[in-house]
Amino acid sequence: MFHLMVDMLERVGFLIATAFVFSRSKWMRSYMSYQGDRRNHWRFLVFFSLYSILGTYSGVEVSQYAYQPAPWIESVSPTAAIANSRTVGVIIAGLLGGVKSGLIVGAVAGLHRLSLGGFVAVACALAPVLQGLLGGLCRNALKKRFRNMSSVTLAFVVGIVGESLQMALILLLSRPWDEALGLVALIGIPQTIANSTGVAMFFMVYNTIESEEDRIGNEHARKALHIADMTMPLWKMDIDEAIRAITATLHEETLAVGAFFYKNGKEQVMEGRKTPYWIDLPIETQKNKQIGHFRLFYPRQQDDSPSRRRMLNSLAQLLSQQYTFVEAERHSQLLADAEIRSLQAQMSPHFMFNVLNTVKSFIRTKPEDARQLVMHLSKWMRNNMNNSSKTLVPIRDELEMVTAYLTLTKARLGDQLHFVTDIDEQVLDKQIPPFSIQPLVENALVHGLKNSSRAGVIKLSIKQEMEGDEPVIRILVEDNGVGMQTAQQHEEEHVGIALNNIEQRLRYHYGAEQALEIESKRNEGTKISFKVRRQPWDGL
């Protein structure tokens, strides 16, 4: 019996060494946890099914109350049996993969053992199925009940119970009974101790790998936080400069041989060199809209380890959160600037003086018109204050504010100003950034019609159009004034700055390709328009 136990332990050691080699592979490490990667489930089943079959083939043939050591077993005579390590693979599959995995691996191992024959074939075919079930149940139930029991101790206990179950089946189902009893007396203790030790040794290896992965993961987490701490202030730079600076930081801090930034499938920033092995770090907004991605190149495929990939995925999430936070902060500042400039321009003493002067003159000559002007002034001021605290407002509210503003202005200018609208009523509830239309109307008044000798006409068009398969809303402000030579001429003026503010906020909500479209002809007029997508998103 002692020699049999030594022989069994040698073979179990070979199986554990084999398991250790395979456990170092990426797919195995990604699955070998109680929250494993289910995409590799089929590989897990194939591996442990073959592993269990190998445990049968590498066993020791036993007959006539003795055993004959052999390097490989191909068949079993009707009066013989196998002292084997099949139980190791079956129970491990159940403990790691659960009931389903344990049953599948046990069934495959059992059918294979049945095909080899022998007087205990039926009992040894049923035993792996029950052992796999036992391992799966222990994973789901006993792991919770015995909270103070280590996984190694639990694995050893399950191994003993599983082997005891097999010995009981041999005594119950195998005939002649005296030969079954002699077989159990010979192999029961050595096989139970060897296989239970094998299951426990596997989990010792498993825990070692887990501890090493945890240590590497902790180091990578500290590294990711360190890089994120370095990149946070960089996002506050101009976006192109920020991308270049962050790419250089990633190249230096991640020890990658190359760091590139891609946008719309094109390389925008390049640091270092390319290799066939890379990991992508997508930069996304809160609505999972990707604005681009960093790509880190490594010299070897081995550098693409699960722990490094988890670290870089976490870093990508941190960078995305930083980008979203900084852009939201930038947008809030733009909105505040728009509010301030709107109030400064339109609630200036000059503007208010003109409006109140007009109301004063109308009180004597046109009292009803004066009352209407006061109502429009109240409506305009209320909308100004309400919209200043919002990120998006209905087009209806913007149109109401613009109408009030032009009504107040037209009351003073009279027939010198005509306001024409072409509005699609179905789009008035769509959302746009506040203070998006009125600065365009103001631009037409101040710069388009100011020095014109003819009566001024301002046309506001809000229509839905099709751009490919996507519906968009086109907002157009058109005047018949003196026109503009270049947009740069107005950069230092209030309206020019306001137009730049609108353009940045449109880019924030609708993407980098969105901006104001300006078409101007000298002495013929100016058209300024922009498009509104169906749903705005947060990002450049």
C-alpha positions in Angstrom: 0.0 0.0 0.0 2.9 2.4 0.8 4.5 1.8 -2.6 1.2 2.4 -4.3 0.7 5.7 -2.5 4.2 6.9 -3.5 3.5 5.9 -7.1 0.2 7.7 -7.0 1.7 10.8 -5.5 4.3 10.9 -8.3 1.6 10.8 -10.9 -0.4 13.4 -9.1 2.7 15.6 -9.0 3.0 15.3 -12.8 -0.6 16.4 -13.2 -0.2 19.3 -10.9 2.9 20.4 -12.8 0.9 20.2 -16.1 -1.9 22.3 -14.5 0.6 24.9 -13.4 2.0 25.3 -16.9 -1.4 25.7 -18.4 -2.5 28.1 -15.6 0.1 30.6 -16.8 -1.7 31.1 -20.1 -3.7 34.3 -20.5 -7.0 32.6 -21.2 -6.7 30.3 -18.2 -5.8 33.1 -15.9 -8.7 35.2 -17.1 -11.1 32.3 -16.3 -9.6 30.8 -13.1 -11.5 32.9 -10.6 -14.9 32.6 -9.1 -15.9 35.5 -11.3 -14.2 34.1 -14.4 -14.3 35.3 -18.0 -17.2 33.3 -19.5 -15.9 33.7 -23.0 -13.3 31.1 -22.2 -15.7 28.6 -20.7 -15.5 26.1 -23.5 -11.7 26.1 -23.2 -12.0 25.5 -19.5 -14.2 22.5 -20.2 -12.0 21.0 -22.9 -8.9 21.5 -20.7 -10.2 19.8 -17.6 -11.9 17.0 -19.6 -8.6 16.2 -21.2 -6.9 16.7 -17.8 -9.2 14.1 -16.2 -8.7 11.6 -19.1 -5.0 12.1 -18.7 -5.5 11.2 -15.0 -7.1 7.9 -16.1 -4.4 7.0 -18.6 -1.6 7.8 -16.2 -3.1 5.6 -13.5 -1.8 2.2 -12.1 -3.5 -1.0 -13.2 -4.6 -3.1 -10.2 -5.5 -6.9 -10.4 -5.6 -9.9 -8.1 -5.0 -7.7 -5.0 -1.8 -6.3 -6.5 -0.7 -3.6 -8.9 1.6 -3.4 -11.8 3.3 0.0 -12.5 3.0 1.0 -16.1 3.7 4.2 -17.9 0.4 4.3 -19.8 -2.9 2.4 -19.7 -4.7 1.6 -22.9 -7.2 -0.9 -21.8 -8.3 -2.8 -18.7 -8.9 -6.5 -18.4 -12.3 -7.7 -17.1 -10.7 -8.7 -13.7 -8.6 -5.5 -13.3 -9.2 -1.9 -12.2 -7.2 1.4 -12.3 -5.8 3.3 -9.3 -6.0 6.8 -11.0 -5.9 10.5 -10.5 -9.1 11.3 -12.6 -10.8 12.7 -9.5 -8.3 15.6 -9.3 -9.4 17.2 -12.6 -13.2 16.5 -12.1 -13.3 18.1 -8.6 -11.2 21.1 -9.6 -13.5 21.7 -12.6 -16.5 21.7 -10.2 -14.9 23.9 -7.6 -13.7 26.5 -10.1 -16.5 26.3 -12.7 -19.6 25.3 -10.7 -22.2 22.6 -11.0 -22.6 22.8 -14.8 -18.9 22.6 -15.5 -18.4 19.8 -12.9 -21.1 17.7 -14.5 -19.9 18.1 -18.0 -16.2 17.3 -17.2 -17.4 14.4 -15.0 -19.6 13.0 -17.7 -16.8 13.1 -20.3 -14.3 11.5 -17.8 -16.9 8.8 -16.9 -17.7 7.9 -20.5 -14.0 7.6 -21.2 -13.5 5.3 -18.2 -16.4 3.2 -19.2 -14.9 2.6 -22.6 -11.8 1.1 -21.1 -13.7 -1.7 -19.4 -13.0 -3.7 -16.3 -15.3 -5.1 -13.6 -15.6 -1.7 -11.8 -16.2 0.3 -15.1 -19.8 1.2 -14.3 -19.1 2.4 -10.8 -16.0 4.4 -12.0 -18.1 5.9 -14.8 -20.8 7.1 -12.4 -18.3 8.4 -9.8 -16.9 11.3 -11.8 -20.4 12.7 -12.5 -21.2 12.7 -8.8 -17.8 14.1 -7.9 -18.2 17.0 -10.4 -21.6 17.7 -8.9 -20.1 17.6 -5.4 -17.4 20.1 -6.5 -19.9 22.4 -8.0 -22.2 22.3 -4.9 -19.2 23.0 -2.7 -18.3 26.1 -4.8 -21.9 27.5 -4.5 -22.9 26.3 -1.0 -20.0 25.1 1.2 -17.8 28.1 0.3 -20.4 30.3 1.9 -21.1 28.1 4.9 -17.5 27.5 5.9 -16.3 31.1 5.8 -13.3 30.4 8.1 -12.1 27.5 6.0 -9.3 28.2 3.5 -9.8 27.1 -0.1 -6.9 24.6 0.2 -8.5 23.0 3.3 -11.9 22.9 1.6 -10.4 21.4 -1.5 -8.7 18.7 0.5 -12.0 17.8 2.3 -13.9 17.7 -0.9 -11.3 15.4 -2.4 -11.6 13.0 0.5 -15.4 13.0 0.2 -15.3 12.6 -3.5 -12.9 9.6 -3.3 -14.9 8.1 -0.5 -18.0 8.3 -2.7 -16.2 6.5 -5.5 -15.1 3.7 -3.1 -18.7 3.4 -1.9 -20.0 3.0 -5.5 -17.4 0.3 -6.2 -18.7 -1.7 -3.2 -22.3 -1.1 -4.2 -22.2 -1.8 -7.9 -19.2 -4.0 -8.7 -19.4 -7.8 -8.6 -18.0 -10.1 -7.5 -18.2 -8.3 -4.2 -15.2 -9.9 -2.5 -13.0 -8.7 -5.4 -14.5 -5.2 -5.1 -13.8 -5.3 -1.3 -10.2 -6.4 -1.9 -9.7 -3.6 -4.5 -11.1 -0.9 -2.1 -8.9 -2.3 0.7 -5.8 -2.0 -1.6 -6.4 1.4 -3.3 -8.8 3.2 -1.0 -6.4 4.9 1.3 -3.6 5.6 -1.1 -5.9 6.9 -3.9 -7.9 9.0 -1.5 -4.8 10.6 0.1 -3.0 11.1 -3.2 -6.0 12.7 -5.0 -7.1 14.8 -2.1 -3.5 16.1 -1.8 -3.5 16.7 -5.5 -6.7 18.8 -5.4 -5.3 20.8 -2.4 -1.9 21.3 -4.1 -3.7 22.7 -7.2 -5.4 25.3 -5.0 -2.1 26.1 -3.4 -0.8 26.9 -6.9 -4.0 28.7 -7.7 -3.8 30.9 -4.6 -0.1 31.7 -5.3 -1.1 32.8 -8.8 -4.0 34.9 -7.4 -1.7 36.5 -4.8 0.8 37.4 -7.5 -1.9 38.8 -9.7 -3.2 40.8 -6.8 0.3 42.2 -6.1 0.8 43.1 -9.7 -2.7 44.5 -9.9 -2.1 46.8 -6.9 1.2 48.0 -8.4 -0.7 48.7 -11.7 -3.5 50.5 -9.8 -1.0 52.8 -8.1 0.6 53.5 -11.4 -2.7 54.3 -13.1 -3.6 56.7 -10.3 -0.1 58.3 -10.6 -0.6 58.8 -14.3 -4.1 60.1 -13.8 -2.8 62.6 -11.3 -0.2 63.8 -13.9 -2.8 64.2 -16.7 -5.5 66.0 -14.8 -4.0 69.5 -15.2 -3.1 68.8 -18.8 -6.8 68.5 -19.9 -7.2 72.2 -19.0 -4.9 73.2 -21.9 -6.2 73.7 -25.4 -7.5 70.3 -26.5 -4.8 69.7 -29.2 -2.0 70.7 -26.8 -3.6 68.5 -24.1 -3.7 65.5 -26.3 0.0 65.9 -27.3 1.0 66.4 -23.7 -1.0 63.4 -22.5 0.4 61.2 -25.3 4.0 62.1 -24.2 3.1 61.4 -20.6 1.7 57.9 -21.5 4.7 57.1 -23.6 7.1 57.9 -20.7 5.1 56.6 -17.7 3.8 53.3 -19.1 7.1 52.2 -20.5 5.5 51.6 -23.9 7.8 51.9 -27.0 5.2 54.0 -28.7 2.1 56.1 -27.8 -0.2 57.4 -30.5 -3.6 59.2 -30.5 -6.2 58.3 -33.1 -9.3 60.3 -34.0 -11.8 59.2 -36.7 -9.4 56.5 -37.7 -6.5 58.9 -38.3 -3.3 59.4 -36.4 -3.1 62.8 -34.9 -0.2 62.5 -32.4 2.7 60.2 -32.6 5.3 59.4 -29.9 7.8 56.6 -30.4 7.4 53.7 -32.7 4.8 51.1 -33.7 5.0 47.3 -33.1 2.5 44.5 -33.8 1.4 44.5 -30.1 -0.7 47.3 -28.8 -3.4 48.2 -26.2 -6.1 50.8 -26.9 -7.3 53.4 -24.3 -10.6 54.8 -25.6 -11.6 58.3 -24.5 -15.4 58.4 -24.1 -18.0 60.9 -22.9 -20.7 60.1 -20.4 -23.0 58.9 -23.2 -20.3 56.4 -24.4 -19.6 58.6 -27.4 -15.9 58.0 -28.3 -13.9 61.1 -29.3 -10.8 59.1 -30.0 -8.3 56.7 -28.4 -4.7 56.4 -27.3 -2.8 53.4 -28.5 0.2 52.1 -26.6 2.6 49.8 -28.4 4.7 47.2 -26.6 7.8 45.3 -27.9 6.5 41.8 -27.0 3.2 40.0 -26.9 3.9 38.9 -23.3 3.6 42.6 -22.3 -0.2 42.3 -23.0 -0.9 40.6 -19.7 -4.4 40.5 -18.1 -3.3 42.7 -15.2 -1.7 45.3 -17.4 -4.8 45.4 -19.6 -7.0 45.9 -16.5 -4.7 48.7 -15.4 -4.9 50.4 -18.8 -8.7 49.9 -19.0 -9.0 51.6 -15.6 -6.6 54.4 -16.8 -8.8 54.9 -19.9 -11.9 55.3 -17.7 -10.0 57.8 -15.5 -8.9 59.8 -18.5 -12.5 59.8 -19.9 -13.8 61.0 -16.6 -11.2 63.7 -16.5 -12.0 64.8 -20.0 -15.8 64.9 -19.3 -15.2 66.8 -16.1 -13.0 69.4 -17.7 -15.3 69.8 -20.7 -18.3 70.2 -18.5 -16.4 72.9 -16.5 -15.4 74.6 -19.7 -18.9 74.5 -21.0 -20.3 76.0 -17.8 -17.8 78.8 -18.2 -18.8 79.4 -21.8 -22.4 79.5 -20.8 -21.7 81.9 -18.0 -19.7 84.1 -20.5 -22.6 84.0 -22.9 -25.0 85.1 -20.2 -22.8 87.9 -19.0 -22.1 89.2 -22.5 -25.8 89.0 -23.4 -26.8 90.9 -20.4 -24.0 93.4 -20.8 -24.9 94.0 -24.4 -28.7 94.0 -24.2 -29.3 95.3 -20.7 -26.7 98.1 -21.1 -27.9 101.6 -20.2 -27.9 102.5 -23.9 -30.3 99.6 -24.8 -32.5 100.1 -21.8 -32.6 103.9 -22.3 -33.8 103.4 -25.9 -36.5 100.9 -24.9 -37.8 103.0 -22.0 -37.7 106.2 -24.2 -39.8 104.4 -26.8 -42.3 103.3 -24.1 -42.4 106.8 -22.7 -43.3 108.2 -26.1 -45.9 105.5 -26.8 -47.6 106.1 -23.5 -49.0 109.4 -24.8 -49.6 108.4 -28.4 -50.0 104.7 -28.4 -50.9 103.5 -24.9 -51.8 99.9 -26.1 -48.5 99.6 -27.9 -46.7 100.9 -24.8 -48.4 98.2 -22.7 -47.3 95.5 -25.2 -43.7 96.8 -25.2 -43.6 96.5 -21.4 -44.9 92.9 -21.7 -42.2 92.1 -24.2 -39.5 93.6 -22.1 -40.7 91.6 -19.1 -40.8 88.4 -21.1 -37.4 89.0 -22.6 -35.8 89.7 -19.2 -37.5 86.6 -17.6 -36.3 84.3 -20.3 -32.8 85.8 -20.0 -32.7 85.0 -16.4 -34.3 81.6 -16.6 -32.2 80.3 -19.4 -28.9 81.4 -17.9 -29.0 78.5 -15.4 -29.7 75.8 -18.1 -27.5 73.7 -20.3 -30.2 73.2 -23.0 -33.5 74.9 -23.6 -36.3 74.3 -26.1 -36.1 76.2 -29.4 -39.5 77.6 -28.5 -38.0 79.5 -25.6 -35.1 80.9 -27.7 -37.5 82.0 -30.4 -39.7 83.7 -27.8 -36.8 85.6 -26.4 -35.6 86.6 -29.9 -39.1 87.8 -30.9 -39.3 89.9 -27.8 -35.9 91.4 -28.4 -36.7 92.3 -32.0 -40.1 93.7 -31.1 -38.5 96.1 -28.7 -35.9 97.1 -31.3 -38.5 97.5 -34.1 -40.7 99.7 -31.9 -37.8 102.2 -32.0 -36.7 101.7 -35.6 -40.2 101.5 -37.2 -40.2 100.8 -40.9 -36.4 100.7 -41.0 -36.5 97.1 -39.8 -38.5 94.1 -41.0 -38.4 90.7 -39.3 -39.4 87.6 -41.3 -39.7 84.1 -39.9 -40.0 80.7 -41.5 -40.5 78.3 -38.7 -41.2 74.5 -38.7 -43.6 74.2 -35.7 -42.7 70.5 -35.3 -39.2 71.2 -34.1 -39.9 73.9 -31.5 -39.6 71.4 -28.7 -36.1 70.3 -29.6 -33.3 71.3 -27.3 -30.5 73.7 -28.2 -27.9 75.5 -26.1 -29.3 78.8 -24.6 -28.2 82.1 -26.1 -27.6 80.5 -29.5 -29.9 82.5 -31.8 -30.1 86.0 -30.3 -26.4 86.8 -30.7 -26.8 86.0 -34.4 -29.7 88.4 -34.7 -27.8 91.0 -32.8 -24.9 90.5 -35.2 -27.3 91.2 -38.1 -28.5 94.3 -36.4 -25.3 95.8 -35.2 -23.0 94.9 -38.1 -25.2 94.0 -41.0 -27.8 96.8 -40.9 -26.0 99.6 -39.0 -24.5 101.3 -42.0 -27.0 100.2 -44.6 -28.9 102.9 -46.5 -31.9 100.6 -47.3 -34.5 99.2 -45.0 -33.2 96.3 -43.0 -34.6 92.8 -43.3 -33.7 90.0 -40.9 -35.0 86.6 -41.7 -35.0 83.7 -39.2 -35.5 80.2 -40.6 -35.8 77.1 -38.5 -36.4 74.0 -40.6 -35.9 70.3 -40.4 -33.7 68.8 -43.2 -32.3 65.3 -44.1 -28.5 64.9 -44.0 -28.1 61.5 -45.5 -30.3 59.2 -43.4 -30.2 61.5 -40.4 -32.7 64.3 -39.7 -31.1 67.6 -38.6 -32.6 71.0 -37.8 -31.0 73.9 -39.6 -31.2 77.4 -37.9 -30.4 80.3 -40.3 -30.2 84.0 -39.6 -30.0 86.1 -42.7 -29.8 89.9 -43.3 -29.6 92.2 -46.3 -27.0 94.5 -44.8 -23.5 95.5 -45.8 -21.9 92.1 -45.4 -18.6 91.1 -43.8 -15.2 90.9 -45.4 -13.7 88.3 -43.0 -14.8 86.9 -39.7 -11.4 87.9 -38.2 -12.3 91.6 -38.4 -14.8 91.1 -35.6 -12.7 89.0 -33.2 -12.1 91.9 -30.8 -15.6 93.1 -30.9 -18.4 91.9 -28.6 -20.4 90.2 -31.3 -17.3 88.5 -32.8 -16.5 87.1 -29.3 -20.1 86.0 -28.9 -20.1 84.1 -32.2 -16.9 82.4 -31.1 -18.6 81.5 -27.8 -21.6 80.0 -29.7 -19.3 78.0 -31.9 -17.5 76.4 -29.0 -20.7 75.5 -27.2 -22.1 73.9 -30.4 -19.0 71.9 -30.7 -19.3 70.8 -27.1 -22.9 69.5 -27.7 -22.9 68.3 -31.3 -19.3 67.2 -32.1 -16.1 68.6 -33.5 -17.5 68.8 -37.1 -20.3 71.2 -36.0 -19.7 74.9 -36.2 -21.2 78.1 -37.4 -21.5 78.4 -41.2 -21.0 82.0 -42.4 -21.7 83.2 -45.9 -21.3 86.9 -46.6 -21.2 89.1 -49.7 -20.2 92.7 -49.6 -23.3 95.0 -49.9 -25.6 92.0 -50.3 -25.9 90.6 -46.8 -24.8 87.8 -44.5 -26.1 84.3 -43.7 -25.1 82.6 -40.5 -26.4 79.1 -39.7 -25.8 76.0 -37.7 -27.3 72.5 -37.5 -28.8 70.8 -34.5 -28.6 67.0 -34.3 -31.5 64.9 -33.0 -29.8 64.4 -29.6 -26.9 66.5 -28.3 -24.0 64.7 -26.7 -21.3 65.8 -24.2 -18.0 66.1 -26.0 -16.0 67.8 -28.6 
